[in-house]
């Protein structure tokens, strides 16, 4: 029987820490076979991501990203996630796309932050006041319950609404000052031109980059990469596909060995000193969708 898991029902019983533990365990399995297909029409994107992990199963995630939908009051991102049995190939579950995306995206970043961010981090800046930013606030709050959060957004109105929706979050109006004051900067914007400057970074910070997903998109400049120890969730889905690393790699600004590790080398995700700057690029590959969907289904079945 194929399970149909909606957003509202699927959230019951989910926990951010448990999810990051599940993602860590997923990377102890045989390495995922992942295939991505990107299609573009102007600013619009069709993204098909498929993953197969021996012993876990298969997932196919199809996403459409239409940025102009926002002006019409429609979701920018839509799609579907199908989860298939590893044993028989049968369709086990259709999981709400937005449910998987929420927990996968923020959980991906949270796993890195649990290992790379300083435990004594007190000030967390969220750059971008969209749906992902709200998920990041929810996720980061679980491991930094006493932290002070602030949000910066191109639209002040958007930041102010975010602050209302996420009680206790302050609105930052000066991005440079906010970055300099933060212990953790987590960014989820749709920018193609870097908005975070490496010259703003200071010792001990953790930088978490989520927004860029196309070859022409970047959230940080070259100096940011040169000043940081750089980590990714997956070599395969970040270095050759996303402008954050693809552009500086092709320009010779950095070389492949600048990337310390991906999640299949999770033991390398640790600080060498309290003062170093760590930078994590969240590429959100299909294998993470598979791990997240499988975790959601396991929790779902455990409640029935």
LINGI-V841231 format. One record per helix or strand. SS is the DSSP state (@ for helix, = for strand). FROM is the first residue (numbers start at 1). TO is the last residue. If there is no record, write none. Layout:
BEGIN
((SS	FROM	TO) (SS	FROM	TO))
END
This chain:
BEGIN
((=	3	5) (@	7	11) (@	16	26) (=	33	41) (=	44	53) (=	57	65) (@	67	72) (=	77	84) (=	91	95) (@	97	116) (=	123	127) (@	131	143) (=	148	152) (@	156	165) (=	170	171) (@	175	181) (=	184	187) (=	196	196) (@	198	200) (=	206	209) (=	220	220) (@	222	226) (=	229	232) (@	235	238) (@	243	250) (@	256	258) (=	259	261) (@	263	268) (=	278	281) (@	286	302))
END
